[in-house]
Amino acid sequence: MKRILGIVASPRKVGNCEILTRIIMEAAGPDNKLEMVRLTDLDIKGCRACYSCLTEEAVCVIEDDLAFLLEKIRNADAVVIAAPCYILGPNGSIKKLKDRFVSIGNKFAHFAGKPCVTVTTYGAPNWEGYAEQALNLTARFLNLNLVDSAVFFGASPAEVIEKPAGLKRAQQLGRALFDPDYRRTPKENECPVCWSDILKFDGINVICPFCGTRGEIMAQGEKTQLVFYPKDDHRFTDEGRRRHFEVYLNRKKQEYIDKRKYYQKLQDPYRGTSYWVTPDKRE
């Protein structure tokens, strides 16, 4: 028996994300233990940027539901992450969760290898934005084994499975979770490391803003294509994670401690006077 955790980042009850998550989990095989968490119902507070969590044995000092969610992920054998696209990006609960990943970046071994699929829904043509990339980024920062991701069109509840193709694709994602022979079909001109099709161009190189993989635009007759040159130490390798979460962030923390009085002097002219405004208290 496998444990499958569905993380639904949507406040809508029995909405598209919830339905797709259930279909995927149920299609993964019989007799599995299925659990779902509604991310928007959890109390996930914003990161304080205090850096007290940077040692491997430290935990985040904020007392909220993050520990509950991480424990559920840690105990799962597979994870499904689903979120609707709001204004070209995923529901804000995803960003709030991801902001707290500083506290688990050096604990990446806790979640390694767990198969994961992500699901994005959107309700207006050509308005899917960067939501899929953001969900995939969430899975990769958790060090999950991202097996596949899919985007479904549908604004009204259950619209994503109104056509048989939607149901079929969701079931395919479920079967892929525990299928060692499953291979995702790559999209044209996407980053081969993190699958992002959102890319930067510096005038010479094409650069993936997520994993840092570089490439170039090459002409092939009348067509052009992107050619990438992946490295073995990109941002989502074990070494890449250590370099950022263990080496860089701890170095910056120590730099602040060493120069604290200097930085406080820089702050001094901006203390005292306040331009903050707040809403009137309601009785």
ABEGO torsion letter per residue (X at the ends): XBBBBBBBBBABBGBAAAAAAAAAAAAAEBGBBBBBBBAAABBBBBBAGAGAAABAABBBABBBAAAAAAAAAAABABBBBBBBBBGGBBBAAAAAAAAAAAAAAAAAAAABGBBBBBBBBBABBGAAEAAAAAAAAAAAAAGBBBABBBBBBEABBGAAAABAAAAAAAAAAAAAAABAABBBBBBBGBBAAAGBABBBBAGABBBBAAAGBBBBBBBBEABBBBBBBBBAABAABAAAAAAAAAAAAAAAAAAAAAAAAAAAAAAAAABGBBABBBBBBBX
